[in-house]
């Protein structure tokens, strides 16, 4: 009975949060729409200027000759029908197709990188925390620190140089592997390494704090083994700070890293979004904003719900 | 306790191994699906493969493999018959008749007909197509009125005289018209293909093309793969079976891919690696003159610049182009002392009167002009240079700032802007003073460079107006005699150079890395390299 009441409450909470997200999303779209149109330069401007009549024909074909409110209304009407509009840069493609083609790539890469980062980072963090102050702790902390200090634009080319150019055991680019799984290896490492470092530090700090708390001392005094203490008592509370970090981190990693995608030539979301902004591809920019905002809203909701699961105090509130 | 830690660690290591090891073992080199495969770097993602919707170099690189116009280019950049086996031009230079090859075929086996070209040219000028280069047809009868929506596209002066005979009627003679017909926008599209698939016809699985290759696969953001068009009229002479155009945004990433053996030809060469490559791989580095001029333009709407030709001349004279090309760009570029680059057919680029003066004399003359223009130590010039974000533009601006400081004694203000912000500012002509741009020729004719200085030309971004220049350009446009026309154009360039609406800084070069296994590569000023002209040497073949 109590459980079913609790799950009903969780569903109500989730529904409320989702409904509350709609006006937020609309506001985000309106601001993004105004901002992209306010930015100097249009989607069809290049060094070579087209004759004015041709510019006018292109503007008419994309309704850019209409007033901003008319264009906004047209966009919202399309959106209500689930249409994100045509891309202005990639003229034969709809925005939904472009984002749809990039999502699986970024999702697969991001998910593997995040799993790897969690596995190595949480494991490393716990290992360092349990040996707090020892040589192992110092080595892990130093590695994590260097992982944070080394930017992706240094790590990624270094990986390519070593494994693709000198050793020749991995492809240097996404298309170089001809569809093989090997194309994931270097980008996954490049994406995961900074996350590993950050998660290691976060887990270590949190774990040290939890392990020094009274309830852990009590559990230990009862003669429980360390592994058991960690698994049954320390892990859950120690994961709370990590969980807060994971929401935006997952959104960030799933929407692609521009640097990694550019270096490895990966057809992911990161490149698509940046190119959209640089090309003034209005509809693609708006589509990207909607996608990213929705992802952040959903992931934050998920994190909040997981928080409730991990921390009973929040659940009771 | 230690033992428990070890248990935890071993659990953790096993988990990592489970996740990572399969990935490492999955490593495999490129899979060959049969036939010779040429891997080319194309640069950033082409915006489309519809010939009427493209205008970037990268899209045109792929389209030159997929489609074929009435005329084309040989490997060394000479105009040659393509879909049309021959043509005739009327004595007044206004009527062109083309005979299309009997053997010309689309990739689905349909014959290429005169009607295909009529349909395609009408589509190109039709306002509803919203094509970028409808102006290509501007001299064709009724084209301007069609573009301005005053006439229907059916009234375009292009007629099929028979299934294989096409006639194009111009309003006035255009000596470079044949060259324009070799451009991508003049390529034909298959009417039934568009009727069936609408605007999305130019995608893998749908596109019907008439070039040496057909579209097999387009993995957005990654690569475009082409296979032979078995119906292509010259298929027997085509040697490479498959071509992959690989998308790479970063020049340095493209170099890694070349070095890893994934690319046979690169789209560009990163500037920072040029010197090392010239030393390590001189035979693979292909640098050739290109029809493109890098320049600083004056905004002549600004009073201090418009009314002061001596100042413009002084600023131009004080810049040492040799230093810029040798020390700043340093990738084989040529100093620009003319506007029209060398290599243009039937034309001799005109040079600034001071181009051959010794440096000291040139600088002294620049100082004199600067003072005559009303500036000096007590009244230094205040001017802004705008350029878009890129290392080369920044370094050039810094060098020029330093040269002006040394020779004329004033410090220009440098303003770095995002590309489209810069373009927008240049077009508005309100806040810009001096701006950097490049101008590349579409076709091998001086008109492609000089026309942008005509009053009313949309690309006249300096606001330059000179009735004498306009007259000379007009006289050249009406001239059928190539020698007389050349004289008018050369005179027009001299007139323009004397007015200094721009400071040409250097002539671009094309830069590629070409693997030793690629055969048949020939440098040319248009930087067109059709895959059908290339072949691959087997690794077992002797060099």
Interface residues (C-beta under 8 A of the other chain):
Chain A: X39 X40 X41 X42 X44 X45 X46 X47 X48 X49 X50 X51 X52 X53 X54 X55 X57 X58 X60 X61 X62 X89 X90 X91 X92 X93 X98 X101 X102 X105 X112 X115 X116 X119 X120 X123 X126 X127 X130 X131 X157 X160 X161 X164 X165 X168 X169 X170 X171 X172 X173 X174 X175 X176 X177 X178 X179 X180 X181 X182 X184 X185 X188 X225 X226 X227 X230 X262 X263 X264 X265 X266 X267 X268 X271 X272 X275 X278 X280
Chain B: X1 X4 X5 X7 X8 X9 X12 X15 X16 X19 X20 X22 X23 X24 X26 X27 X28 X29 X30 X31 X44 X45 X47 X48 X49 X50 X53 X55 X127 X128 X130 X131 X132 X134 X135 X138 X144 X147 X148 X149 X199 X200 X201 X202 X203 X219 X220 X221 X222 X223 X244 X246 X247 X248 X249 X250 X252 X253 X256 X257 X259 X260 X261 X262 X418 X419 X420 X421 X423 X424 X425 X427 X437 X438 X439 X458 X459 X461
